[in-house]
């Protein structure tokens, strides 16, 4: 994965939104596929969403490392939105995984 050093704060924000948004779409599609009876496709989509979230997490971790090393992070409404988007997608992923596990256990 590439370094964030050459990216602006705006570009970093858009990268977070891109990867978490892609994951969010796959998570929603996964629950729809499960409802349609395609549990294997739902599982594949959740795995793909994990990969997208892994990229977003990598970006987020680089931001934290950069700030911990003394480089100030430029905050904006866009950055706050990107952070919110990432955190809500992580929450959604965990919730959907739990719901699907519950459905599987009850043969729903």
BAGU-637695 format. One line per field, with one value per residue: residue number from 1; residue in one letter; x, y, z of N, C-alpha, C in turn. Coordinates in steps of 0.05 Angstrom, whole numbers, plus 5000, padded with zeros to 4 digits. Each point is the difference from the previous one (the first is absolute). Layout:
N
pos = c(NUM  ...)
code = c(A  ...)
n_xx = c(X  ...)
n_yy = c(Y  ...)
n_zz = c(Z  ...)
ca_xx = c(X  ...)
ca_yy = c(Y  ...)
ca_zz = c(Z  ...)
c_xx = c(X  ...)
c_yy = c(Y  ...)
c_zz = c(Z  ...)
end
This chain:
108
pos = c(1  2  3  4  5  6  7  8  9  10  11  12  13  14  15  16  17  18  19  20  21  22  23  24  25  26  27  28  29  30  31  32  33  34  35  36  37  38  39  40  41  42  43  44  45  46  47  48  49  50  51  52  53  54  55  56  57  58  59  60  61  62  63  64  65  66  67  68  69  70  71  72  73  74  75  76  77  78  79  80  81  82  83  84  85  86  87  88  89  90  91  92  93  94  95  96  97  98  99  100  101  102  103  104  105  106  107  108)
code = c(X  X  X  X  X  X  X  X  X  X  X  X  X  X  X  X  X  X  X  X  X  X  X  X  X  X  X  X  X  X  X  X  X  X  X  X  X  X  X  X  X  X  X  X  X  X  X  X  X  X  X  X  X  X  X  X  X  X  X  X  X  X  X  X  X  X  X  X  X  X  X  X  X  X  X  X  X  X  X  X  X  X  X  X  X  X  X  X  X  X  X  X  X  X  X  X  X  X  X  X  X  X  X  X  X  X  X  X)
n_xx = c(5017  4990  5020  4992  5026  4995  4982  4981  4993  4994  5023  5011  4985  5004  5025  4998  4988  5019  5019  4993  4996  5022  5012  4990  5005  5024  5001  4989  5015  5019  4988  4999  5025  5005  4987  5014  5014  5017  5002  5007  4982  4983  5010  4999  4976  4994  5011  4987  4979  5008  5004  4976  4989  5014  4993  4975  5001  5013  4983  4981  5012  5004  4975  4993  5015  4990  4976  5003  5009  4979  4991  4993  4977  4995  4984  4979  4979  5014  5021  4985  4990  5025  5008  4979  5005  5026  4996  4982  5017  5019  4984  4993  5026  5007  4982  5006  5026  4994  4987  5019  5017  4984  4997  5026  5005  4982  5017  5005)
n_yy = c(4976  5020  5017  5013  4999  4990  4991  5016  5015  5016  4994  5003  5021  5007  4993  5012  5020  4999  4994  5018  5018  4991  5000  5023  5006  4989  5013  5021  4998  4996  5018  5015  4993  5004  5022  5002  4991  5020  4981  4985  5011  4997  4977  4996  5012  4986  4980  5006  5003  4977  4993  5011  4988  4979  5008  5003  4977  4990  5013  4991  4976  5004  5009  4979  4983  5013  5001  4974  5002  5015  4987  5025  4990  5005  5012  4988  5012  5001  5006  5017  5008  5001  5011  5016  5004  5002  5015  5013  4999  5005  5018  5009  4998  5009  5019  5004  4998  5014  5017  4999  5002  5019  5011  4996  5008  5017  4996  5025)
n_zz = c(5000  4987  5001  5022  5002  4977  5017  4990  5020  4979  4988  5023  5004  4975  5006  5023  4988  4981  5017  5018  4980  4988  5024  5005  4975  5003  5023  4990  4979  5019  5014  4978  4994  5026  5000  4978  5021  4995  5019  4979  4985  5020  5004  4974  5000  5022  4988  4978  5015  5011  4975  4992  5022  4991  4975  5008  5013  4978  4986  5015  5000  4974  5000  5015  4984  4979  5011  5005  4975  5006  4978  4999  5008  4975  5017  4988  4991  4978  5014  5014  4977  4990  5022  4999  4975  5005  5021  4986  4980  5017  5011  4976  4994  5024  4998  4974  5007  5021  4985  4981  5020  5009  4976  4996  5024  4991  4980  5002)
ca_xx = c(4983  5015  5003  4982  5016  4996  4972  4989  4980  4975  5003  4999  4972  4986  5008  4984  4972  4999  5003  4979  4975  5000  4994  4972  4983  5002  4987  4971  4995  5002  4976  4980  5005  4993  4970  4992  5007  5027  5018  5028  5005  5000  5026  5020  4998  5011  5029  5009  4997  5022  5024  4997  5004  5028  5013  4993  5014  5028  5001  4994  5023  5022  4994  5006  5029  5011  4995  5015  5028  5002  4988  4973  4980  4982  4972  4980  4974  5003  5015  4981  4981  5014  5003  4973  4993  5015  4992  4973  5002  5011  4978  4981  5011  4998  4972  4990  5012  4986  4973  5001  5007  4976  4982  5011  4995  4972  4992  4982)
ca_yy = c(5024  5024  5019  5023  5024  5017  5006  5021  4991  4995  4974  4979  4998  4987  4972  4987  4999  4981  4972  4993  4999  4975  4979  5004  4990  4971  4990  5001  4980  4974  4993  4995  4974  4979  5000  4987  4972  4996  5005  5000  5027  5019  4996  5011  5029  5009  4997  5023  5025  4999  5009  5029  5012  4998  5023  5024  4998  5006  5029  5012  4994  5018  5027  5000  4999  5026  5019  4991  5008  5029  5015  5008  4992  5021  4991  5015  4987  4977  4979  4990  4983  4975  4984  4991  4980  4976  4988  4989  4976  4979  4991  4986  4974  4982  4994  4982  4974  4988  4994  4977  4976  4993  4988  4973  4983  4994  4991  5020)
ca_zz = c(5000  4997  5022  4997  5001  4976  4997  5016  5020  4985  4986  5020  5008  4978  5000  5022  4992  4978  5009  5018  4984  4986  5019  5008  4978  5000  5024  4994  4979  5012  5015  4979  4987  5019  5000  4975  5002  4990  5023  4991  4988  5022  5013  4982  5001  5025  4998  4984  5017  5019  4985  4998  5026  5006  4987  5015  5026  4995  4997  5027  5016  4991  5011  5029  5003  4993  5022  5024  4996  5003  4977  5005  4980  4992  5003  4986  5000  4982  5015  5020  4985  4993  5025  5008  4980  5006  5025  4997  4983  5017  5017  4983  4993  5023  5004  4979  5004  5022  4991  4983  5016  5014  4981  4993  5023  5002  4973  4989)
c_xx = c(5018  5000  4982  5016  4995  4971  4992  4980  4973  5001  4999  4972  4984  5008  4985  4971  4997  5000  4977  4973  4997  4993  4971  4981  5000  4986  4970  4993  5001  4975  4977  5003  4993  4969  4989  5008  5028  5020  5030  5007  5001  5027  5023  5000  5011  5030  5012  4998  5023  5026  4999  5005  5029  5016  4994  5015  5029  5004  4997  5024  5024  4995  5007  5030  5013  4996  5016  5030  5004  4990  4971  4981  4981  4971  4982  4973  5002  5014  4982  4979  5012  5003  4974  4991  5014  4989  4972  5000  5012  4978  4980  5010  4997  4971  4989  5012  4985  4971  5000  5008  4975  4980  5009  4994  4971  4988  4979  5010)
c_yy = c(5025  5018  5024  5026  5020  5009  5024  4989  4994  4974  4976  4996  4985  4970  4985  4996  4979  4971  4992  4999  4975  4977  5001  4988  4969  4987  5000  4979  4971  4991  4996  4973  4977  4997  4986  4970  4993  5006  5000  5027  5021  4998  5012  5031  5010  4998  5023  5026  5002  5011  5030  5014  4998  5022  5026  5001  5007  5031  5013  4996  5018  5028  5001  4999  5027  5020  4993  5008  5030  5016  5007  4991  5024  4990  5019  4985  4975  4977  4988  4982  4973  4982  4988  4977  4973  4986  4988  4975  4977  4989  4984  4972  4980  4992  4981  4972  4985  4991  4975  4975  4991  4986  4972  4981  4991  4990  5019  5008)
c_zz = c(5000  5025  4995  4998  4977  4996  5018  5020  4986  4985  5019  5009  4979  4998  5022  4992  4978  5010  5020  4986  4984  5018  5009  4979  5000  5024  4996  4980  5012  5015  4981  4987  5019  5001  4975  4999  4991  5022  4992  4988  5022  5015  4983  5002  5027  5001  4983  5015  5020  4987  4997  5026  5009  4988  5015  5027  4997  4997  5027  5018  4993  5011  5029  5005  4994  5022  5025  4997  4999  4977  5006  4978  4995  5002  4986  5003  4983  5015  5022  4987  4993  5024  5008  4981  5006  5026  4998  4983  5016  5019  4985  4993  5023  5005  4980  5004  5023  4992  4982  5015  5016  4981  4993  5023  5003  4974  4988  4973)
end
